[in-house]
Amino acid sequence: MQFFTTFNRMSPVMNHTIRPWRALLAVMLSVFSATALPGPITDRVDTRLGTTTLWTPDDLGFTYLRDRRPWGGETFPGATTPNGMVQISPVTKYGSGGGYQYEDRVIYAFCHTAMGHWNLLNVPMMPVTSAGFYRPDSYASHYSHDRETARPGYYQVYLERYRVDARLTASARCGFHQYTFRPDDEKMLLVDISHSNGRPRRKEVHKAGERAFAGRQDGVFFYATTNFDIDEVRMEQRFSDPVCLVTFKNSRSATPLEVRVGVSFTSADNARLNLSAELDGKTFDQVRSEADAQWEALLGRVRVEGGTARQQMMLYSTLYRAFLWPSLRSDVNHQYRDERGETFTEPSFQYYTTPAFWDQARNQLTLLAMLSPQVATDVIKSSIDRGEKRGGYMPTYFHGDHASTFISGCWLRGLHTFDLSRAYALILKNATVPGRGGRPYLEEYMQQGWIAEKDTTDVPTWDEYKAAVTKTLEYAYDDYAVALVARELKDKRNEKLLMQRSQNYRNVFDPVSGFMRGRIADGSFIRQFDPYYPYYAYQYREANAWNSLFYAPHDPVGVVRLYPSDEAVDAKLDSLFTQPYRDYAADNFSGFIGNYCQGNQPGHNIPFTYYFIGRQEKSQEIINEILNAYYGRGPEGLALPGMDDGGEMSSWFVLSSLGIYTYSPADPQYIVSVPLFDRVEFDLPHAGRTFTVVRKGQGTRIRRILVGGKPLKGWFVDHSDLAEGKELTIEVENAPRAFNFGHQ
């Protein structure tokens, strides 16, 4: 029996009722058009994007019945610099992603590190007063969004309990606090050394001078100076973990309390060096201005004309979010703490955190390489350093082995300031040598071309198994990426081996159901199979079968040809985008179009699949729907469709809105789509050139693509053409609507 008889072939028309917020959005989009908004680009960024969550079934795609908040974008709104070490940000909830959740109404403190993955939030500080009835077990303050400002390099909020106006800014390795108290209130500063997003074990604070205090929280060291003489640094405790209270002499005055904090992941001495090098002699407004200028220079490498005001605001807010992680870890004296826990000095590059490869390698790391090539190559050098000190395996993150994708993509885009041979030795070992630190279940993958899953029944969403289907699909793509590097280094034997293995995605395709499906040890497919049910790690990693379709970025034509015809693929895709999600609740699933989930990474290539069956305009309808209705959702207009994951969710918007998405990031190519904007100017610092994307016409169907005035064959534009400064012209026209979203 052919697979397409086993699912319901639904109409390609989605008969959605227009929700009120969507109708309002349609009006807004039609009214607020823009050419190029006046003023600095940083004025177009709201750093609170992604801090709200989705609550309603319409937004989530299911009915959330749990007694806690569903996942949101898990972002933070605080002050930082591009890929900086310090993120000085408000904490409204510990144990949360970025520490700040928009719906919360109290602030506990201002931390100095944040990401969005339930870690960090180190060294929280909070201005307090006796007039505000401060207690060591009760010190949070109410606040209002009406008295809050969040923009690149700057955060401000009014703390109602203490009647303090708090202003925060940052340099790369330092945070700068400025607190304006009422003149008659005694100024005090609380350091909640007992709290972070972990459970700190090594913690201390001590007076370090007449106007200085210092300490550590596990592996995070800090050194702080103040503009008032310190009276006392003492630990206090009442029904809770101890906190530190810093009091000041003669502090009742109209002069704001200023606290400058140097941070280091190496030592207290280095924290002091960082502070001296970056903040000595500078006023708050100088530091704020410098942070803003850094963001203006970076964001200004992408300039757009046309689109709506909202679309431009969303572009620059997501572009901002794409340059927060990886985060700097080396100090001003070039020291860092390496993989072995030893202090190491390396003057030739800056040391950065390991990227969230499973997420960021899909798009964000390529965007980093395009706009900040020095940071990108330093991230690779940092990963090489870690790999060579951890058994010869390249570091991975969470799942998969996508460092190979990043390394291949950077090198083939012309970033040659790292040692490719050293990187290759590590990623080749990951791909070919089973062992601790390498790919899980590699031995069986190498022997049979796929990873077996346990054949069981009634698996709860959150149970941990092998995620065998996802691993097989992703290892096949990673093999392809390593093969590209082998080709560059003329290792023909391993190139051939790994290219053959890159076809292993075929081994988990079930032609009867038309899904990638788990297989058990004897080679048969998992018997209890519900393609709608989401799993955390059974068969699929944070996905279901629908959102694992067509994953072979290196071979899109080959994966489509697994089906009996283009018509069968068309019907399968239509079913994906029209059959409603079946109300399964999972923290990592939200933002549905039919059964397609934009709120998590595994399916992010799927909207482009119509290209490969000659229906590009249908892909564009889906892409437009995502761009215009799934970013900036919710009543505040600040929600993302799912967790930002180190900037991946944001980078999807950036690249798709510009018309150049990284369909296969290991390759130096971009799939061309219809940009939101009439004209895009995009600087490539590594090439020293600017390329331009021009949209001609309106509609969803691409009639013709020109590169440097010459017609492009196919859908992919080469990075080398963009690096030469060639203009990418996309001529579009109207096409009959295939879907009815109600507001496109």
NORZIBEL-V691162 format. One record per residue. N is the residue number from 1. RES is the residue in three letters. PHI is phi in whole degrees, 0 to 359 (* if undefined). NEAR is the number of other ideal C-beta (glycine too) atoms within 10 Angstrom. D_LAST is the distance of its C-alpha to the last C-alpha in Angstrom with 2 decimals. Layout:
BEGIN
((N/RES/PHI/NEAR/D_LAST) (N/RES/PHI/NEAR/D_LAST))
END
This chain:
BEGIN
((1/MET/*/7/38.59) (2/GLN/284/12/35.48) (3/PHE/300/18/32.86) (4/PHE/287/17/30.04) (5/THR/273/8/32.10) (6/THR/263/11/31.98) (7/PHE/231/16/28.39) (8/ASN/285/8/26.33) (9/ARG/273/14/24.30) (10/MET/268/15/21.32) (11/SER/298/10/18.88) (12/PRO/286/19/15.94) (13/VAL/262/12/13.73) (14/MET/266/19/12.74) (15/ASN/272/9/13.68) (16/HIS/284/16/12.45) (17/THR/283/8/13.44) (18/ILE/286/14/11.09) (19/ARG/291/15/13.12) (20/PRO/304/9/14.42) (21/TRP/292/17/13.42) (22/ARG/288/17/9.73) (23/ALA/296/12/10.21) (24/LEU/297/12/12.21) (25/LEU/299/20/9.86) (26/ALA/300/17/7.39) (27/VAL/296/10/10.75) (28/MET/299/14/11.93) (29/LEU/295/18/9.38) (30/SER/281/10/10.16) (31/VAL/267/10/13.80) (32/PHE/268/14/14.82) (33/SER/273/12/14.66) (34/ALA/214/18/17.41) (35/THR/262/13/19.77) (36/ALA/223/13/22.06) (37/LEU/295/16/22.73) (38/PRO/286/7/26.45) (39/GLY/87/7/28.85) (40/PRO/298/16/29.35) (41/ILE/296/24/26.61) (42/THR/298/22/28.02) (43/ASP/291/15/26.96) (44/ARG/264/21/23.30) (45/VAL/244/24/24.13) (46/ASP/249/22/24.37) (47/THR/287/26/26.56) (48/ARG/274/23/25.84) (49/LEU/303/28/22.49) (50/GLY/92/33/23.00) (51/THR/272/30/25.90) (52/THR/268/22/24.24) (53/THR/238/23/23.72) (54/LEU/253/23/21.62) (55/TRP/243/16/23.61) (56/THR/277/14/21.79) (57/PRO/303/12/21.26) (58/ASP/296/15/17.55) (59/ASP/278/22/17.32) (60/LEU/287/23/20.17) (61/GLY/98/27/19.63) (62/PHE/202/18/23.21) (63/THR/268/9/25.80) (64/TYR/272/20/27.73) (65/LEU/251/7/31.35) (66/ARG/283/8/33.26) (67/ASP/266/5/35.19) (68/ARG/223/6/33.70) (69/ARG/293/15/30.51) (70/PRO/291/19/28.00) (71/TRP/297/19/27.28) (72/GLY/247/29/24.85) (73/GLY/289/29/24.23) (74/GLU/56/25/28.00) (75/THR/259/30/27.96) (76/PHE/232/34/30.42) (77/PRO/259/25/30.17) (78/GLY/287/29/33.64) (79/ALA/273/31/35.13) (80/THR/201/33/35.62) (81/THR/244/28/35.79) (82/PRO/304/22/34.08) (83/ASN/55/22/35.37) (84/GLY/285/23/38.16) (85/MET/285/28/40.72) (86/VAL/257/30/40.27) (87/GLN/235/28/37.32) (88/ILE/263/27/38.67) (89/SER/213/30/36.43) (90/PRO/290/29/36.79) (91/VAL/249/29/37.60) (92/THR/258/21/36.48) (93/LYS/198/18/37.19) (94/TYR/281/17/39.35) (95/GLY/77/11/38.49) (96/SER/253/20/34.78) (97/GLY/300/26/32.65) (98/GLY/267/32/32.56) (99/GLY/89/33/34.88) (100/TYR/230/27/32.52) (101/GLN/235/18/30.35) (102/TYR/305/21/28.54) (103/GLU/283/14/29.51) (104/ASP/292/18/33.19) (105/ARG/241/13/35.34) (106/VAL/230/16/38.27) (107/ILE/245/23/38.98) (108/TYR/272/21/41.89) (109/ALA/186/26/42.32) (110/PHE/241/26/40.92) (111/CYS/274/30/41.09) (112/HIS/242/32/41.53) (113/THR/219/26/39.60) (114/ALA/201/30/36.21) (115/MET/217/25/33.74) (116/GLY/129/28/31.73) (117/HIS/236/19/33.75) (118/TRP/64/15/36.22) (119/ASN/230/13/38.89) (120/LEU/64/22/40.32) (121/LEU/60/30/40.14) (122/ASN/276/26/43.65) (123/VAL/52/30/46.15) (124/PRO/288/24/44.59) (125/MET/230/25/46.10) (126/MET/211/27/45.96) (127/PRO/286/28/47.76) (128/VAL/222/29/49.80) (129/THR/219/19/52.48) (130/SER/292/11/55.29) (131/ALA/295/14/54.12) (132/GLY/270/19/50.90) (133/PHE/56/11/53.12) (134/TYR/301/20/52.21) (135/ARG/224/13/53.49) (136/PRO/295/20/53.22) (137/ASP/252/11/51.54) (138/SER/205/11/49.31) (139/TYR/220/22/47.74) (140/ALA/294/16/43.95) (141/SER/239/23/42.59) (142/HIS/292/12/39.90) (143/TYR/209/20/37.30) (144/SER/232/10/34.36) (145/HIS/295/12/31.02) (146/ASP/292/6/31.84) (147/ARG/239/12/34.64) (148/GLU/223/17/32.99) (149/THR/230/15/31.79) (150/ALA/222/23/30.20) (151/ARG/211/22/29.66) (152/PRO/305/29/30.82) (153/GLY/79/27/34.57) (154/TYR/205/25/35.03) (155/TYR/219/26/34.82) (156/GLN/221/16/36.37) (157/VAL/204/22/36.90) (158/TYR/260/18/39.50) (159/LEU/269/24/41.58) (160/GLU/292/16/42.55) (161/ARG/297/20/45.46) (162/TYR/256/25/47.29) (163/ARG/52/15/45.98) (164/VAL/241/23/45.23) (165/ASP/269/17/42.58) (166/ALA/257/24/41.61) (167/ARG/234/20/40.34) (168/LEU/229/26/39.74) (169/THR/214/27/39.33) (170/ALA/209/30/40.18) (171/SER/251/26/41.62) (172/ALA/299/22/41.36) (173/ARG/238/28/44.08) (174/CYS/221/29/44.67) (175/GLY/246/33/43.31) (176/PHE/234/27/44.33) (177/HIS/257/25/44.48) (178/GLN/227/22/45.32) (179/TYR/241/22/46.14) (180/THR/260/17/47.19) (181/PHE/268/26/49.40) (182/ARG/293/14/51.16) (183/PRO/305/9/54.41) (184/ASP/271/10/56.69) (185/ASP/271/19/54.98) (186/GLU/285/15/56.47) (187/LYS/278/25/54.01) (188/MET/220/22/53.62) (189/LEU/230/23/51.34) (190/LEU/264/20/50.63) (191/VAL/245/25/50.06) (192/ASP/275/25/48.89) (193/ILE/290/23/50.37) (194/SER/272/18/50.22) (195/HIS/238/23/46.44) (196/SER/199/25/43.61) (197/ASN/277/23/41.09) (198/GLY/247/15/44.13) (199/ARG/237/9/47.61) (200/PRO/303/19/49.61) (201/ARG/253/7/53.13) (202/ARG/261/10/54.59) (203/LYS/213/21/54.08) (204/GLU/199/12/56.16) (205/VAL/219/23/56.17) (206/HIS/213/12/59.21) (207/LYS/289/16/60.37) (208/ALA/238/17/60.56) (209/GLY/163/12/62.03) (210/GLU/300/11/62.54) (211/ARG/229/16/58.86) (212/ALA/214/17/57.42) (213/PHE/218/22/56.54) (214/ALA/211/23/55.35) (215/GLY/171/23/54.66) (216/ARG/208/21/52.60) (217/GLN/223/27/50.31) (218/ASP/53/14/50.88) (219/GLY/270/13/49.91) (220/VAL/251/21/48.39) (221/PHE/255/24/50.96) (222/PHE/216/28/50.69) (223/TYR/221/26/52.90) (224/ALA/234/29/52.24) (225/THR/239/22/53.93) (226/THR/230/22/53.92) (227/ASN/264/13/55.07) (228/PHE/237/20/57.44) (229/ASP/297/12/60.55) (230/ILE/276/21/60.02) (231/ASP/275/15/62.41) (232/GLU/204/11/61.70) (233/VAL/237/19/59.43) (234/ARG/225/13/60.00) (235/MET/270/15/58.56) (236/GLU/230/14/57.99) (237/GLN/207/11/57.31) (238/ARG/202/10/57.08) (239/PHE/59/8/55.88) (240/SER/198/14/53.48) (241/ASP/293/14/53.35) (242/PRO/291/16/54.99) (243/VAL/237/26/53.19) (244/CYS/253/22/54.62) (245/LEU/244/19/55.25) (246/VAL/254/24/55.93) (247/THR/248/16/57.85) (248/PHE/232/19/58.85) (249/LYS/276/11/61.93) (250/ASN/49/10/61.86) (251/SER/267/18/58.12) (252/ARG/280/13/58.07) (253/SER/198/13/56.74) (254/ALA/278/9/53.75) (255/THR/289/13/53.22) (256/PRO/296/18/50.09) (257/LEU/282/22/50.76) (258/GLU/244/16/49.48) (259/VAL/235/22/49.31) (260/ARG/254/25/48.74) (261/VAL/235/28/48.21) (262/GLY/269/30/48.68) (263/VAL/239/28/47.41) (264/SER/212/29/48.67) (265/PHE/261/24/48.36) (266/THR/245/23/51.82) (267/SER/196/16/54.35) (268/ALA/293/18/55.12) (269/ASP/299/15/56.86) (270/ASN/290/24/53.75) (271/ALA/299/26/51.69) (272/ARG/293/20/54.21) (273/LEU/298/20/54.00) (274/ASN/300/27/50.21) (275/LEU/296/27/50.55) (276/SER/297/16/53.26) (277/ALA/289/16/51.46) (278/GLU/256/21/48.07) (279/LEU/238/22/48.82) (280/ASP/304/9/52.47) (281/GLY/78/6/52.96) (282/LYS/252/16/49.33) (283/THR/276/12/48.03) (284/PHE/303/18/44.96) (285/ASP/294/13/43.12) (286/GLN/295/13/44.17) (287/VAL/295/24/42.78) (288/ARG/299/21/39.53) (289/SER/297/15/39.30) (290/GLU/294/17/40.06) (291/ALA/296/25/37.38) (292/ASP/299/20/34.79) (293/ALA/295/15/36.05) (294/GLN/298/20/35.68) (295/TRP/292/25/32.04) (296/GLU/299/15/31.45) (297/ALA/295/11/33.11) (298/LEU/289/22/31.15) (299/LEU/296/23/27.65) (300/GLY/289/14/28.56) (301/ARG/285/17/28.86) (302/VAL/237/20/25.12) (303/ARG/235/16/24.16) (304/VAL/233/25/20.84) (305/GLU/232/15/19.93) (306/GLY/88/17/16.64) (307/GLY/74/26/13.42) (308/THR/266/18/13.22) (309/ALA/301/15/16.21) (310/ARG/297/19/14.53) (311/GLN/296/23/13.46) (312/GLN/292/23/17.07) (313/MET/299/21/18.52) (314/MET/291/26/16.84) (315/LEU/302/27/18.03) (316/TYR/284/25/21.55) (317/SER/290/24/21.79) (318/THR/286/25/21.03) (319/LEU/298/27/23.25) (320/TYR/302/26/25.93) (321/ARG/296/28/25.74) (322/ALA/284/28/26.28) (323/PHE/236/26/29.71) (324/LEU/254/25/31.48) (325/TRP/217/25/32.87) (326/PRO/295/26/35.27) (327/SER/243/21/37.66) (328/LEU/301/22/40.87) (329/ARG/230/20/44.11) (330/SER/270/25/46.90) (331/ASP/269/28/48.92) (332/VAL/295/16/50.01) (333/ASN/267/15/53.20) (334/HIS/71/14/51.21) (335/GLN/268/22/52.26) (336/TYR/207/23/50.16) (337/ARG/266/19/50.95) (338/ASP/272/19/50.53) (339/GLU/300/16/49.90) (340/ARG/269/9/53.57) (341/GLY/82/7/53.50) (342/GLU/262/9/55.64) (343/THR/279/12/55.19) (344/PHE/230/16/54.60) (345/THR/251/11/54.49) (346/GLU/221/15/52.30) (347/PRO/281/9/52.06) (348/SER/273/8/50.10) (349/PHE/204/20/46.70) (350/GLN/272/22/44.88) (351/TYR/267/24/44.60) (352/TYR/235/23/41.22) (353/THR/295/20/40.14) (354/THR/292/18/39.12) (355/PRO/297/28/35.36) (356/ALA/281/23/33.37) (357/PHE/304/25/33.44) (358/TRP/299/23/31.72) (359/ASP/267/28/28.59) (360/GLN/290/28/28.91) (361/ALA/293/30/30.12) (362/ARG/290/27/26.75) (363/ASN/200/27/25.30) (364/GLN/296/32/26.76) (365/LEU/291/32/30.26) (366/THR/292/27/29.13) (367/LEU/299/25/27.29) (368/LEU/300/26/30.57) (369/ALA/295/26/32.56) (370/MET/289/27/30.54) (371/LEU/258/23/30.74) (372/SER/227/20/33.88) (373/PRO/299/19/36.03) (374/GLN/294/14/39.17) (375/VAL/296/19/37.74) (376/ALA/301/28/36.40) (377/THR/289/21/39.84) (378/ASP/293/22/41.61) (379/VAL/297/28/39.54) (380/ILE/296/28/40.74) (381/LYS/299/21/44.30) (382/SER/296/26/44.13) (383/SER/292/26/43.03) (384/ILE/298/23/45.86) (385/ASP/302/19/48.28) (386/ARG/296/20/47.23) (387/GLY/297/25/47.39) (388/GLU/289/16/50.84) (389/LYS/256/13/52.12) (390/ARG/231/16/50.74) (391/GLY/94/14/52.38) (392/GLY/86/16/50.76) (393/TYR/256/21/47.33) (394/MET/293/31/44.15) (395/PRO/301/20/42.48) (396/THR/243/22/39.55) (397/TYR/215/19/37.27) (398/PHE/71/13/36.58) (399/HIS/195/18/35.96) (400/GLY/76/24/36.03) (401/ASP/213/29/37.66) (402/HIS/273/27/34.99) (403/ALA/300/31/37.24) (404/SER/299/31/38.02) (405/THR/298/31/34.40) (406/PHE/295/28/34.51) (407/ILE/294/28/37.94) (408/SER/299/29/37.17) (409/GLY/299/25/33.92) (410/CYS/294/29/35.70) (411/TRP/298/23/38.75) (412/LEU/287/20/36.95) (413/ARG/268/25/34.94) (414/GLY/95/16/38.32) (415/LEU/271/18/39.10) (416/HIS/244/11/42.76) (417/THR/264/16/44.39) (418/PHE/237/20/44.87) (419/ASP/277/12/47.39) (420/LEU/295/17/45.59) (421/SER/297/10/48.73) (422/ARG/293/14/48.97) (423/ALA/296/24/45.33) (424/TYR/296/22/45.77) (425/ALA/303/16/48.85) (426/LEU/285/25/46.90) (427/ILE/289/26/43.80) (428/LEU/291/21/46.12) (429/LYS/296/19/48.18) (430/ASN/306/24/45.09) (431/ALA/276/26/44.33) (432/THR/232/17/47.89) (433/VAL/237/16/50.17) (434/PRO/297/14/49.78) (435/GLY/164/13/50.77) (436/ARG/296/8/49.94) (437/GLY/104/16/47.27) (438/GLY/262/20/45.80) (439/ARG/287/24/43.33) (440/PRO/297/17/43.94) (441/TYR/61/17/45.18) (442/LEU/295/19/45.56) (443/GLU/299/14/48.79) (444/GLU/288/15/47.44) (445/TYR/299/24/44.34) (446/MET/292/17/46.75) (447/GLN/286/8/49.06) (448/GLN/241/15/46.73) (449/GLY/84/18/43.38) (450/TRP/195/24/41.54) (451/ILE/251/26/42.07) (452/ALA/279/19/43.28) (453/GLU/245/26/41.98) (454/LYS/289/14/44.10) (455/ASP/269/15/43.95) (456/THR/222/13/43.79) (457/THR/228/7/42.14) (458/ASP/53/6/40.14) (459/VAL/282/18/39.11) (460/PRO/294/8/37.58) (461/THR/308/18/34.35) (462/TRP/269/13/36.23) (463/ASP/294/12/39.27) (464/GLU/265/9/40.06) (465/TYR/231/17/40.84) (466/LYS/274/20/40.41) (467/ALA/51/25/36.67) (468/ALA/293/26/38.18) (469/VAL/294/29/35.21) (470/THR/299/26/33.20) (471/LYS/299/27/36.36) (472/THR/298/28/37.09) (473/LEU/298/28/33.67) (474/GLU/284/24/33.72) (475/TYR/297/27/37.37) (476/ALA/298/26/36.73) (477/TYR/291/25/34.17) (478/ASP/296/30/36.53) (479/ASP/302/26/39.32) (480/TYR/299/25/37.37) (481/ALA/296/30/36.94) (482/VAL/295/31/40.66) (483/ALA/298/26/41.49) (484/LEU/297/24/39.75) (485/VAL/290/24/42.02) (486/ALA/302/23/45.00) (487/ARG/297/17/44.31) (488/GLU/298/15/44.36) (489/LEU/264/15/47.69) (490/LYS/61/7/49.06) (491/ASP/268/17/49.62) (492/LYS/293/10/49.30) (493/ARG/296/8/50.61) (494/ASN/287/19/48.01) (495/GLU/301/18/45.25) (496/LYS/296/13/46.13) (497/LEU/301/18/46.49) (498/LEU/285/25/43.18) (499/MET/296/17/41.25) (500/GLN/297/12/42.72) (501/ARG/292/21/41.71) (502/SER/295/22/38.12) (503/GLN/271/16/37.85) (504/ASN/295/21/38.72) (505/TYR/303/29/35.15) (506/ARG/295/17/36.17) (507/ASN/286/17/38.85) (508/VAL/247/26/36.61) (509/PHE/272/19/34.53) (510/ASP/258/17/35.38) (511/PRO/292/12/34.96) (512/VAL/285/12/35.50) (513/SER/270/15/32.58) (514/GLY/78/24/30.43) (515/PHE/238/24/30.18) (516/MET/286/27/31.84) (517/ARG/219/20/34.52) (518/GLY/294/29/37.49) (519/ARG/242/22/40.93) (520/ILE/267/15/44.23) (521/ALA/300/11/47.40) (522/ASP/277/7/48.65) (523/GLY/97/10/45.51) (524/SER/282/9/44.12) (525/PHE/278/16/40.65) (526/ILE/309/21/40.15) (527/ARG/281/10/40.96) (528/GLN/277/10/39.03) (529/PHE/226/14/35.46) (530/ASP/237/11/32.30) (531/PRO/295/20/29.23) (532/TYR/271/14/27.23) (533/TYR/280/18/29.77) (534/PRO/273/26/29.20) (535/TYR/236/26/32.20) (536/TYR/278/19/33.22) (537/ALA/203/20/35.73) (538/TYR/253/24/36.64) (539/GLN/66/29/35.65) (540/TYR/241/28/32.45) (541/ARG/267/26/32.07) (542/GLU/48/25/29.54) (543/ALA/197/26/27.59) (544/ASN/238/26/27.88) (545/ALA/295/24/28.24) (546/TRP/299/24/24.58) (547/ASN/272/25/23.68) (548/SER/247/22/26.67) (549/LEU/290/24/25.65) (550/PHE/61/23/26.04) (551/TYR/274/24/27.49) (552/ALA/206/24/29.54) (553/PRO/302/25/27.93) (554/HIS/276/23/31.04) (555/ASP/214/17/30.95) (556/PRO/297/21/27.49) (557/VAL/292/9/29.00) (558/GLY/297/14/31.89) (559/VAL/290/22/29.94) (560/VAL/293/19/27.89) (561/ARG/286/14/31.26) (562/LEU/293/18/32.46) (563/TYR/267/21/30.68) (564/PRO/292/13/32.33) (565/SER/195/13/29.66) (566/ASP/298/15/26.20) (567/GLU/296/12/25.33) (568/ALA/293/18/26.50) (569/VAL/295/24/24.32) (570/ASP/302/20/21.26) (571/ALA/295/19/22.23) (572/LYS/296/22/22.93) (573/LEU/296/24/19.58) (574/ASP/302/22/17.83) (575/SER/296/19/20.19) (576/LEU/302/23/19.42) (577/PHE/272/24/15.69) (578/THR/239/20/16.35) (579/GLN/292/17/19.80) (580/PRO/290/14/19.66) (581/TYR/298/21/21.63) (582/ARG/262/13/25.05) (583/ASP/68/13/25.56) (584/TYR/285/15/27.83) (585/ALA/265/16/28.21) (586/ALA/211/21/28.73) (587/ASP/298/19/28.63) (588/ASN/258/21/26.90) (589/PHE/234/24/24.08) (590/SER/193/29/20.95) (591/GLY/72/23/17.19) (592/PHE/257/21/16.54) (593/ILE/245/24/13.92) (594/GLY/63/21/16.28) (595/ASN/255/21/19.43) (596/TYR/283/24/18.13) (597/CYS/251/28/19.12) (598/GLN/280/26/17.54) (599/GLY/281/26/20.15) (600/ASN/215/26/23.04) (601/GLN/285/26/23.96) (602/PRO/306/23/25.34) (603/GLY/259/22/22.19) (604/HIS/294/25/20.36) (605/ASN/272/22/20.99) (606/ILE/302/22/19.81) (607/PRO/304/27/16.14) (608/PHE/274/22/17.83) (609/THR/295/24/20.20) (610/TYR/304/24/18.57) (611/TYR/308/23/19.83) (612/PHE/273/19/23.34) (613/ILE/235/20/23.13) (614/GLY/78/10/21.69) (615/ARG/234/21/18.04) (616/GLN/307/20/16.51) (617/GLU/297/21/13.25) (618/LYS/289/25/12.75) (619/SER/302/25/13.50) (620/GLN/295/24/10.93) (621/GLU/299/23/8.09) (622/ILE/294/25/9.97) (623/ILE/300/22/10.67) (624/ASN/299/21/7.29) (625/GLU/299/20/6.82) (626/ILE/295/21/10.36) (627/LEU/297/19/10.35) (628/ASN/269/22/7.93) (629/ALA/234/23/9.04) (630/TYR/250/22/12.39) (631/TYR/242/28/14.30) (632/GLY/78/24/15.68) (633/ARG/274/23/15.39) (634/GLY/81/18/17.97) (635/PRO/297/11/19.47) (636/GLU/272/15/20.76) (637/GLY/70/17/17.62) (638/LEU/236/22/19.93) (639/ALA/273/25/19.54) (640/LEU/266/32/18.86) (641/PRO/292/29/17.87) (642/GLY/190/28/21.55) (643/MET/294/26/24.70) (644/ASP/289/31/24.51) (645/ASP/51/27/27.63) (646/GLY/69/27/29.15) (647/GLY/105/30/25.97) (648/GLU/294/27/24.51) (649/MET/298/32/21.35) (650/SER/293/30/20.90) (651/SER/294/29/21.84) (652/TRP/302/30/19.17) (653/PHE/296/27/16.61) (654/VAL/305/25/18.88) (655/LEU/291/25/19.50) (656/SER/292/24/16.10) (657/SER/289/29/14.64) (658/LEU/270/22/17.64) (659/GLY/87/25/17.27) (660/ILE/220/27/20.59) (661/TYR/268/25/20.65) (662/THR/275/28/24.09) (663/TYR/299/24/23.85) (664/SER/235/24/27.66) (665/PRO/296/28/28.85) (666/ALA/291/28/32.46) (667/ASP/264/21/31.87) (668/PRO/278/24/31.54) (669/GLN/216/23/28.32) (670/TYR/221/24/24.55) (671/ILE/281/23/21.94) (672/VAL/269/23/19.86) (673/SER/230/28/16.07) (674/VAL/276/23/13.71) (675/PRO/289/23/14.22) (676/LEU/288/24/12.10) (677/PHE/247/24/15.11) (678/ASP/291/15/17.06) (679/ARG/212/17/20.26) (680/VAL/232/24/21.59) (681/GLU/247/15/25.31) (682/PHE/230/19/26.51) (683/ASP/278/17/30.18) (684/LEU/244/21/32.10) (685/PRO/303/13/35.29) (686/HIS/297/21/37.11) (687/ALA/274/18/36.86) (688/GLY/68/9/37.31) (689/ARG/230/14/34.52) (690/THR/237/14/31.09) (691/PHE/255/23/28.51) (692/THR/236/15/25.59) (693/VAL/247/22/22.14) (694/VAL/240/18/20.89) (695/ARG/260/21/17.61) (696/LYS/243/13/18.34) (697/GLY/97/14/15.89) (698/GLN/232/10/12.16) (699/GLY/134/14/10.31) (700/THR/249/23/10.45) (701/ARG/267/17/14.12) (702/ILE/278/24/16.84) (703/ARG/275/12/19.59) (704/ARG/200/13/22.17) (705/ILE/239/20/23.00) (706/LEU/243/16/25.98) (707/VAL/237/19/28.06) (708/GLY/62/14/30.67) (709/GLY/86/8/30.17) (710/LYS/252/10/30.90) (711/PRO/300/9/28.62) (712/LEU/270/19/27.65) (713/LYS/271/8/28.67) (714/GLY/85/10/26.30) (715/TRP/249/19/23.39) (716/PHE/250/19/25.40) (717/VAL/262/23/26.60) (718/ASP/281/17/29.95) (719/HIS/300/23/30.58) (720/SER/299/14/33.75) (721/ASP/293/18/31.92) (722/LEU/292/27/29.88) (723/ALA/292/18/33.15) (724/GLU/274/14/34.75) (725/GLY/82/14/32.24) (726/LYS/288/19/30.71) (727/GLU/278/15/27.52) (728/LEU/260/25/24.58) (729/THR/252/18/22.74) (730/ILE/242/22/19.53) (731/GLU/266/16/19.03) (732/VAL/234/22/15.73) (733/GLU/213/14/14.79) (734/ASN/288/11/12.36) (735/ALA/221/17/12.78) (736/PRO/303/7/12.55) (737/ARG/289/14/9.82) (738/ALA/262/21/11.69) (739/PHE/234/21/9.73) (740/ASN/245/15/8.35) (741/PHE/271/18/6.62) (742/GLY/94/17/6.32) (743/HIS/212/21/3.80) (744/GLN/289/15/0.00))
END
